[in-house]
């Protein structure tokens, strides 16, 4: 009625009575409907029975479905472009560290180790890891990067994540656009990792994992494991208090063999090996060329029978020999083929250890104040032996150079 009368005050005074009458009639009609809709008195016993029938039970959803709901809510409430993975997501997949967990987010590329493919650091939107800002519980994080397994130490701003186990984190968010409440510096984007806290799960909680791996080349067992224990207490005097502690470890023994070259170059055939009619390659072979004659000391027993008959030490490697050694190929195809320069057999062998500890204290004296203290300690150690043999030709003479690191 108040809104109608306020509108009537702006009209000419001659219409005031008409507006008031209309308002009173509307009130009478509403009152009549209210009386007509008012239910008849119900006996107390029947009312109690109806109350029992209409009781709504509260169901708390946990696990993977809850994680999807949390991720959807975090994305919906964010004003920018972001994605978040929660602990339940990480637990459903065998992600050894936080970098592998973030690799499941669209637009995120993981730089992996050369030997076992484990995640090392991440890139956002196609830019390098140095352009990604990494935060731990909202604070800037920095670590000395040991690079990949090849021993390439990086002095850039990228943060290695292979020593941060996913078991000790509650969530990890990737922000692909800037926000006012984020610390600046991430040109490509920002990653904010949130460690586990006691209030994430009320009451006493514990979680333990243990797994092993066996590598056939190395012939040894490796192991990884984690443990997380938390508890919360509630009192009328002190409010809600919680404490959480966790550890995670990993021990990986590895060994791999392979073949490596410095670069790839063509053969750069000579005049007695290719004619103008063969349309030889005009780019040249750089500092590498084929020998003029068959060198001695070749392992002929490991070659096919037709090759053994042609490769006579001291015999000139002419056009006819090249065609015989490469059945079905033309001189032009042979000249365009690429050969590894300084090809070498290599061996990686070693052991990698990592350990992480977390302690978190949380206190909520009232509904408006939440105090917490997070501590995280993580380290890794990689003892590696790298062996390689370089074999090349200098003035048609085979030379060898063995190196150890």
KETI-742037 format. One line per field, with one value per residue (C-alpha): residue in one letter; x, y, z. Coordinates in nm, 4 decimals. Example, Ala and Ser with C-alpha at 12.3 -4.5 7.8 and 13.67 -1.06 7.14 Angstrom:
# residues 2
resn	[A;S]
xx	[1.2300;1.3670]
yy	[-0.4500;-0.1060]
zz	[0.7800;0.7140]
//
This chain:
# residues 405
resn	[X;X;X;X;X;X;X;X;X;X;X;X;X;X;X;X;X;X;X;X;X;X;X;X;X;X;X;X;X;X;X;X;X;X;X;X;X;X;X;X;X;X;X;X;X;X;X;X;X;X;X;X;X;X;X;X;X;X;X;X;X;X;X;X;X;X;X;X;X;X;X;X;X;X;X;X;X;X;X;X;X;X;X;X;X;X;X;X;X;X;X;X;X;X;X;X;X;X;X;X;X;X;X;X;X;X;X;X;X;X;X;X;X;X;X;X;X;X;X;X;X;X;X;X;X;X;X;X;X;X;X;X;X;X;X;X;X;X;X;X;X;X;X;X;X;X;X;X;X;X;X;X;X;X;X;X;X;X;X;X;X;X;X;X;X;X;X;X;X;X;X;X;X;X;X;X;X;X;X;X;X;X;X;X;X;X;X;X;X;X;X;X;X;X;X;X;X;X;X;X;X;X;X;X;X;X;X;X;X;X;X;X;X;X;X;X;X;X;X;X;X;X;X;X;X;X;X;X;X;X;X;X;X;X;X;X;X;X;X;X;X;X;X;X;X;X;X;X;X;X;X;X;X;X;X;X;X;X;X;X;X;X;X;X;X;X;X;X;X;X;X;X;X;X;X;X;X;X;X;X;X;X;X;X;X;X;X;X;X;X;X;X;X;X;X;X;X;X;X;X;X;X;X;X;X;X;X;X;X;X;X;X;X;X;X;X;X;X;X;X;X;X;X;X;X;X;X;X;X;X;X;X;X;X;X;X;X;X;X;X;X;X;X;X;X;X;X;X;X;X;X;X;X;X;X;X;X;X;X;X;X;X;X;X;X;X;X;X;X;X;X;X;X;X;X;X;X;X;X;X;X;X;X;X;X;X;X;X;X;X;X;X;X;X;X;X;X;X;X;X;X;X;X;X;X]
xx	[0.0000;0.2838;0.4210;0.0778;0.0147;0.3601;0.2755;-0.0587;0.1098;0.2684;-0.0691;-0.3293;-0.5151;-0.8474;-0.7349;-0.6154;-0.9455;-0.9677;-0.6205;-0.6872;-1.0078;-0.8359;-0.5646;-0.8186;-1.0025;-0.6805;-0.6090;-0.9578;-0.9235;-0.5827;-0.7278;-1.0166;-0.7783;-0.5691;-0.8743;-0.9854;-0.6388;-0.5971;-0.6028;-0.8272;-0.6769;-0.4840;-0.4695;-0.1342;-0.0790;-0.1403;0.0875;0.3703;0.3233;0.3388;0.6527;0.8229;0.7246;0.8665;1.2006;1.4871;1.8088;2.1407;2.3787;2.7448;2.8980;3.2678;3.5119;3.5402;3.1897;3.2585;3.5862;3.4109;3.1598;3.4360;3.6199;3.3036;3.2255;3.5809;3.5677;3.2226;3.3105;3.6327;3.6159;3.9035;4.0169;4.1148;4.1104;4.1513;4.2330;4.1581;4.3073;4.0393;4.1356;4.5025;4.4255;4.2407;4.5504;4.9055;5.0560;5.3954;5.4126;5.2131;5.3437;5.1881;4.8574;4.8558;4.9338;4.5696;4.4479;4.3843;4.6452;4.9156;5.2245;5.4526;5.8297;5.9254;6.2466;6.4424;6.4551;6.1250;5.9013;5.8124;5.6925;5.9557;5.7940;5.5029;5.4317;5.1048;4.9633;5.2660;5.5190;5.8216;5.8347;6.0253;5.7090;5.4947;5.4571;5.4422;5.2792;5.2604;4.9572;4.9470;5.3142;5.5873;5.7911;6.1449;6.3732;6.7062;6.6301;6.8480;6.7094;6.6476;6.8327;7.1024;7.2443;7.1445;7.1204;6.8821;6.9258;6.5892;6.2735;6.1143;6.0352;6.0975;5.7930;5.9207;6.0033;5.6516;5.4340;5.0668;4.9651;5.0489;4.8339;4.4650;4.4351;4.6266;4.4833;4.6040;4.5159;4.5535;4.4560;4.5602;4.3591;4.3863;4.4342;4.7184;5.0849;5.2107;5.4972;5.3338;5.3344;5.1979;4.9937;5.0044;4.9922;4.8783;4.9277;4.7387;4.8825;4.6647;4.5192;4.3367;3.9982;3.9830;3.8406;3.6808;3.7677;4.0437;4.1659;4.4528;4.5698;4.8633;5.0021;5.2816;5.3841;5.6809;5.8256;6.0644;6.2732;6.3975;6.7081;6.8256;6.7046;6.6261;6.3155;6.2096;5.9506;5.7262;5.4960;5.3182;5.1380;4.8977;4.7333;4.5104;4.2677;4.0346;3.8815;3.5905;3.5261;3.2994;3.5928;3.8647;3.6620;3.7916;4.1533;4.3293;4.6718;4.8005;5.1267;5.2412;5.5449;5.6152;5.9189;6.0385;6.3336;6.3794;6.6640;6.7061;6.9188;6.8748;7.0828;7.0513;7.2200;7.2859;7.4339;7.5489;7.3563;7.2490;7.4287;7.4299;7.7148;7.8537;7.9409;8.2507;8.2888;8.3709;8.0642;7.8001;7.7715;7.5849;7.3115;7.2428;7.1426;7.3527;7.2779;7.4199;7.3993;7.7201;7.7893;7.9534;8.2694;8.1777;8.2468;8.2477;8.5825;8.7466;8.8258;8.6867;8.8618;9.0023;8.8770;8.5060;8.2802;8.1929;8.0472;7.7499;7.6668;7.4515;7.6257;7.5939;7.7656;8.0514;8.1305;8.1532;8.3336;8.6920;8.9423;9.1342;8.8936;8.7614;8.4032;8.2788;7.9356;7.8977;7.9721;7.7220;7.4452;7.5355;7.5311;7.1895;6.9674;6.6722;6.8030;6.9344;7.2489;7.0328;6.8499;7.1770;7.3187;7.0108;7.0212;7.1232;7.3912;7.4486;7.7600;7.9650;7.7203;7.7684;7.6279;7.5246;7.4273;7.2364;7.2474;7.1766;6.9358;6.7019;6.5720;6.3239;6.1510;5.8876;5.7360;5.4400;5.3012;4.9917;4.8219;4.4791;4.2648;3.9192;3.8091;3.4885;3.3072;3.4869;3.8490;4.0607;4.4292;4.6674;5.0392;5.1764;5.5272;5.6594;6.0060;6.1075;6.4364;6.5667;6.8968;7.0011;7.3204;7.3769;7.6512;7.6589;7.8774;7.9193;8.1550;8.2193;8.3307;8.4171;8.6450;8.9312;9.1242;8.9726;9.1066;8.8691;8.9189;8.7463;8.6822;8.5263;8.3867;8.2499;8.0468]
yy	[0.0000;0.2375;0.2186;0.2880;0.5878;0.7262;0.7086;0.8762;1.1751;1.2690;1.2800;1.5642;1.5803;1.5058;1.1486;1.0759;0.9221;0.6961;0.5614;0.5044;0.3164;0.0947;0.0179;-0.0722;-0.3016;-0.4736;-0.5265;-0.6686;-0.9059;-1.0270;-1.0765;-1.2788;-1.5045;-1.5473;-1.6582;-1.8900;-2.0495;-2.0835;-2.4563;-2.6082;-2.6877;-3.0149;-3.2400;-3.2506;-3.6215;-3.5784;-3.2740;-3.4697;-3.7545;-3.5116;-3.3573;-3.6973;-3.7630;-3.4300;-3.4509;-3.3782;-3.5732;-3.4017;-3.5951;-3.4899;-3.5754;-3.6564;-3.8115;-3.7485;-3.6008;-3.3501;-3.2569;-3.1861;-2.9666;-2.7730;-2.7206;-2.5987;-2.3568;-2.2203;-2.1612;-2.0023;-1.7642;-1.6482;-1.3329;-1.4433;-1.7545;-2.0221;-2.3951;-2.5761;-2.9357;-3.0680;-3.3432;-3.5907;-3.5369;-3.5931;-3.9072;-4.0706;-4.0609;-4.1822;-3.8332;-3.8424;-3.4640;-3.1453;-3.0746;-3.3958;-3.3074;-2.9629;-3.1220;-3.2378;-2.8768;-2.7421;-2.4907;-2.6252;-2.7988;-3.0036;-3.0148;-3.3743;-3.5466;-3.7144;-4.0621;-4.1519;-3.8716;-3.7375;-3.3758;-3.1124;-2.7707;-2.6240;-2.3720;-2.1841;-2.0757;-2.1986;-1.9756;-2.1094;-2.2037;-1.8809;-1.6809;-1.8677;-1.7240;-1.9961;-1.9245;-2.1417;-2.0538;-1.7148;-1.6330;-1.6240;-1.9407;-1.9726;-2.2724;-2.3446;-2.5390;-2.8410;-2.8701;-3.2015;-3.5293;-3.4150;-3.1872;-2.8582;-2.6209;-2.3318;-1.9877;-1.8591;-1.8011;-2.1411;-2.3507;-2.7248;-2.9097;-3.2657;-3.2521;-3.1325;-3.4441;-3.4089;-3.5975;-3.2949;-3.0428;-2.9605;-2.7899;-2.6191;-2.3344;-2.2102;-1.8494;-1.7771;-1.4102;-1.1449;-1.0518;-0.7634;-0.9946;-1.1949;-1.1097;-0.9785;-1.1229;-1.4103;-1.3000;-1.6340;-1.7061;-1.7807;-2.1082;-2.1027;-2.4254;-2.4646;-2.7101;-2.9298;-2.7826;-2.9334;-2.7740;-2.9344;-3.2413;-3.2080;-3.4525;-3.7087;-3.7985;-4.0094;-4.1164;-4.3371;-4.4483;-4.6874;-4.8048;-4.9686;-4.9821;-5.2208;-5.1341;-5.4222;-5.2485;-5.1506;-5.4670;-5.2842;-5.1827;-4.8247;-4.6997;-4.4009;-4.3322;-4.0691;-4.0235;-3.7506;-3.7186;-3.4362;-3.3675;-3.0841;-2.9892;-2.7544;-2.5829;-2.3021;-2.1105;-2.1392;-2.2069;-2.4542;-2.5718;-2.8095;-2.9555;-3.1465;-3.3228;-3.5145;-3.6682;-3.7970;-3.9695;-4.1168;-4.3342;-4.4060;-4.6085;-4.5725;-4.6919;-4.6377;-4.6838;-4.5137;-4.3710;-4.0016;-3.7803;-3.4203;-3.3397;-3.4925;-3.4235;-3.5647;-3.7682;-3.5065;-3.7554;-3.6993;-3.6821;-4.0528;-4.1423;-3.9259;-3.7762;-3.4692;-3.6937;-3.8199;-3.4648;-3.4751;-3.2650;-2.9130;-2.8207;-2.9980;-3.2069;-2.9458;-3.0715;-3.4330;-3.6417;-4.0082;-4.1902;-4.2638;-4.6282;-4.8996;-4.8697;-5.1732;-5.3097;-5.3154;-5.5664;-5.7444;-6.0487;-5.8392;-5.7171;-5.8910;-6.1320;-5.9036;-5.6200;-5.8437;-5.9318;-5.5631;-5.4105;-5.5089;-5.3078;-5.0623;-5.0792;-4.7468;-4.6600;-4.5666;-4.5271;-4.9003;-4.9935;-4.7409;-4.8778;-5.2335;-5.1500;-4.9807;-5.2085;-5.0283;-4.6775;-4.4228;-4.2125;-3.9050;-4.0750;-4.1889;-3.8375;-3.6876;-3.9335;-3.8032;-3.9573;-3.8881;-3.6836;-3.8059;-4.0842;-4.2315;-4.4873;-4.3390;-4.4655;-4.2937;-4.4635;-4.3368;-4.2847;-4.0002;-3.9362;-3.6790;-3.6067;-3.3574;-3.2662;-3.0458;-2.9065;-2.6880;-2.5246;-2.3648;-2.1750;-2.0283;-1.8486;-1.7231;-1.7205;-1.4038;-1.4909;-1.7766;-1.7993;-2.0559;-2.1290;-2.3490;-2.4923;-2.6996;-2.8469;-3.0314;-3.1440;-3.3741;-3.5403;-3.6890;-3.8970;-3.9743;-4.1295;-4.0421;-4.2373;-4.1801;-4.2868;-4.0544;-4.2148;-4.0011;-3.9820;-3.7391;-3.7643;-4.1094;-4.2335;-4.3531;-4.1798;-4.2470;-4.0255;-4.1620;-3.9241;-3.9730;-3.7327]
zz	[0.0000;0.0764;-0.2770;-0.4277;-0.2056;-0.2866;-0.6548;-0.5895;-0.4247;-0.7565;-0.9344;-0.9229;-0.5945;-0.7660;-0.8347;-0.4830;-0.3633;-0.6646;-0.6070;-0.2370;-0.3022;-0.5517;-0.2978;-0.0297;-0.2698;-0.3623;0.0072;0.0665;-0.2281;-0.1020;0.2451;0.1022;-0.0883;0.2243;0.4265;0.1503;0.1268;0.5025;0.5865;0.8461;1.1853;1.1877;1.4946;1.6746;1.6053;1.2319;1.2190;1.3851;1.1351;0.8418;0.9874;0.9964;0.6364;0.5136;0.6972;0.4521;0.4992;0.4291;0.2029;0.1883;-0.1482;-0.1459;-0.3876;-0.7590;-0.8008;-0.5245;-0.6912;-1.0204;-0.8386;-0.6620;-0.9913;-1.1629;-0.8786;-0.8749;-1.2492;-1.2322;-0.9492;-1.1162;-1.3261;-1.5518;-1.7365;-1.4879;-1.4205;-1.0910;-1.0051;-0.6566;-0.4464;-0.5524;-0.9179;-0.8403;-0.6424;-0.9304;-1.1519;-1.0823;-1.0905;-0.9139;-0.8729;-0.9107;-1.2626;-1.3982;-1.2321;-1.3952;-1.7331;-1.7513;-1.7774;-2.1296;-2.2419;-2.0091;-2.1492;-1.9271;-1.9831;-1.9094;-1.8089;-2.0839;-1.9279;-1.7579;-1.8871;-1.5428;-1.5337;-1.4568;-1.5055;-1.7001;-1.9751;-2.0275;-2.3635;-2.5564;-2.3796;-2.1944;-1.8243;-1.7487;-1.8272;-1.5724;-1.2222;-0.9542;-0.6175;-0.3066;-0.0927;-0.2646;-0.1992;-0.4692;-0.4946;-0.6256;-0.6565;-0.8164;-1.1329;-1.1966;-1.5481;-1.7174;-1.6780;-1.9175;-1.6505;-1.8158;-1.5203;-1.5817;-1.4288;-1.5507;-1.3480;-1.4040;-1.0982;-1.0938;-0.9630;-0.9702;-0.5967;-0.4998;-0.4497;-0.5349;-0.2169;0.0008;-0.1882;-0.1672;-0.5049;-0.7837;-0.9905;-1.3280;-1.4109;-1.7813;-1.7455;-1.4964;-1.1885;-0.9460;-0.6458;-0.8046;-0.7742;-1.1055;-1.3047;-1.4901;-1.8539;-1.9739;-1.6613;-1.2904;-1.0985;-0.7361;-0.5403;-0.2142;0.0364;0.2549;0.5761;0.8747;0.8022;0.4578;0.6339;0.9793;1.2549;1.2524;0.9031;0.7758;0.4305;0.3352;-0.0001;-0.0925;-0.4375;-0.6046;-0.9520;-1.1221;-1.4263;-1.6348;-1.7698;-1.4247;-1.2526;-0.9267;-0.7343;-0.6645;-0.4185;-0.3504;-0.0583;0.1454;0.4754;0.5843;0.9301;1.0543;1.3383;1.4382;1.7739;1.8523;2.1865;2.3015;2.4472;2.1830;1.8701;1.6120;1.6129;1.3755;1.3049;1.0024;0.9257;0.6217;0.4550;0.1062;-0.0409;-0.3658;-0.4652;-0.8356;-0.9852;-1.3583;-1.6448;-2.0158;-2.3283;-2.6631;-2.9686;-3.0195;-3.2897;-3.2902;-3.6095;-3.9411;-4.2712;-4.6237;-4.7769;-5.0214;-5.2974;-5.5071;-5.8857;-5.9232;-5.7089;-5.8827;-6.2325;-6.3512;-6.4909;-6.1348;-6.0271;-5.7069;-5.4042;-5.4362;-5.0678;-4.9741;-4.6678;-4.4501;-4.2835;-4.3486;-4.6592;-4.7534;-4.7566;-5.0914;-5.0139;-4.7859;-4.4466;-4.2743;-3.9455;-4.0360;-3.8593;-4.1837;-4.0031;-3.8854;-4.2377;-4.5043;-4.7397;-5.0450;-4.8509;-4.7362;-5.0988;-5.1978;-4.8988;-4.9710;-4.7614;-4.9760;-5.2696;-5.4048;-5.3088;-5.6551;-5.8122;-5.8799;-5.5172;-5.3797;-5.6031;-5.4999;-5.1300;-5.1580;-5.3718;-5.5294;-5.4589;-5.7058;-5.6688;-5.6163;-5.3277;-5.1758;-5.2054;-5.0406;-4.7497;-4.4065;-4.1881;-3.8213;-3.7507;-3.4553;-3.3775;-3.0341;-2.7959;-2.4616;-2.1188;-1.8382;-1.4988;-1.1496;-0.8641;-0.7810;-0.4294;-0.3069;0.0227;0.1332;0.4694;0.5531;0.8816;0.8989;1.1984;1.1700;1.4198;1.3727;1.6920;1.5275;1.1947;1.0773;1.1570;1.0192;1.1126;0.9653;0.9379;0.6576;0.6394;0.3500;0.3092;-0.0066;-0.1552;-0.4277;-0.5088;-0.8397;-0.8659;-1.2338;-1.4464;-1.8146;-2.0547;-2.4274;-2.7039;-2.9981;-3.3246;-3.6262;-3.9267;-3.9784;-4.3065;-4.3697;-4.0338;-3.7607;-3.4276;-3.0958;-2.7989;-2.4813;-2.2247;-1.8763;-1.6656]
//
